[in-house]
């Protein structure tokens, strides 16, 4: 699954366009490397997102195309 879509489905970022812009600005890294929006996300990957002066680090537990709002938190584990 594409990184920008995963960020939206897992609800780490609210909208896909915002996720895409964050990737283009270099604020998202995948496994320690700056990632493009089209990067492929797999279970076990580590995602880091820079929000201003805060850094969110999360591990991907599962990848699903669609998920209910209540279950979205199961897709990632905040580190």
N, C-alpha and C positions, 0 to 999 in steps of 0.2 A: 504494500500500500504506500502511496505517496506520503511524504512527510507532512505536507500542508493539510492533507485530508485527515491524517491520523491525529494531528493536533486539534482539529475541529471535532472529530468524532469522540475523542477521549476527553474533550472539554478542557484541555489545558489552555487553549486559546478559543475565544468565543466564535469567531467567524473565519472562514477559510481565506478570505482576502487579507485579513489581518495577519494570519499565519504566513501567507505567501509574502507579504511585505516584510515581516520580521526575518524570514529566510533571506530575502534579497538584501536586506540591510546588514546581514552577517551576525544577527543576534541569536541565531539558533545553531547549535552544534550537535552532531551525531557521532557518538563514540570518540569524542575529543577533537573532531575535525569540523570546521565550518561547513554547514550543509546547505544544499540547494533545496528548493521546495519539491523538486522531483525525486529526491533521494528515497531509496527504498527502505522501509522500516520493517524490522523483524523482531520477534520476541527475544529478549535478552539485551537489546540495544539500550544505550544510555543517551538520553536527550538532555541538553542543557539549554535553557532559555534565559536571556538577560532582559529583565524588566527594569529599566532605569539603573538603580544601584543594587537591585536584588537579583539573585541568580536562582532559578528553579532547576533542580536536577531530578530527573525521573527515570526509572527503569521500565522498559516495556515488558509487560507480562503476557499480553495477548493482542492479536491484531484481528479486528472484526470490521466489516464494512458498515454495519449498522448496529446500534445498541441502544437499549433504553437508558434514559437519563439516570435512573437509580443505579444501574450496573456499570456506568462509564468509569467510575473510580476503580473498578477491578482491572481495567486495562493497563493502568500504570501504578507504580509504587514510588511514592515521593521519597527521595533520599536526603 
